[in-house]
Amino acid sequence: MSILKNRSEAGIKLAEKIMAIVNKKDVIILAVPRGGVIIGEEIAKKLKSPLDVIISKKITPPSSPEYAIGAITHDGTIYKSQNWDRFSHEPNFDDEINKKRLEVKRRLEEYRGNTDYKFDNDTVVLVDDGIATGATVFGLLKWLSVQNISRLILAVPVIPMDTFKKMKPMLDAIIALDIPTEFNAVGEFYEEFEQVIDEEVMTILSNFKNKGNTNDSK
């Protein structure tokens, strides 16, 4: 198991691997807040690419609020895990879905001002600071699968082997620094894994926007 100093180091290492497989033209870095934005910043700087954010929220049954059975994006795209049908008939389940969709929409509007995305046959590099079961990322991959993009690449510092195998068919490539067979938590792979605050995410996005280097400028 390799240990990373922090998210910035992870982003620099991932950028080197990504540069080997992409033409830097028409590449968009799509980061998952909050921690993924720190990594996405380093990749976007290295590739001189636009940086944007995308969000999905876990859907959990009312009876088991810690148990993810799917995920939802801002436009209502839903990823359903194999346990969806077991819980989807619970009372107030529809309220849970609607609440999560509205929360995704609210957060996107807070971070980027709107929920409109402009893809023009781009290569999209989806970035997170680590994946465990991957419910939210599966949701994002389902949404991205119907967008106007040419290639879809996932870039993460760490992803468990079983999740890697499930995601691989949905992607053109997965770039990872570590793919462990034994896995407990993403934070184990970092020396520093402090919480990232919204203000830091907003500052990074604002800096890219001021340089005209965001997806909004396409």
Buried (B, 14 or more C-beta within 10 A) or exposed (E): EEEBEBBBBBBBBBBEBBBEEBEEEBBBBBBBBBBBBBBBBBBBBBBEBBBBBBBBBBBBBEEEEEBBBBBBBBEEBBBBBEBBEEBBEEEEBEEBBEBBBEBBBEBBEEBBEEBEBEBEEBBBBBBBBBBBBBBBBBBBBBBBEEEEBEBBBBBBBBBBEEBBEBBEEBBBBBBBBBBBEEBEEBBEBBEEBEEBEEEBBBEBBEBBBEEEBBBBEE
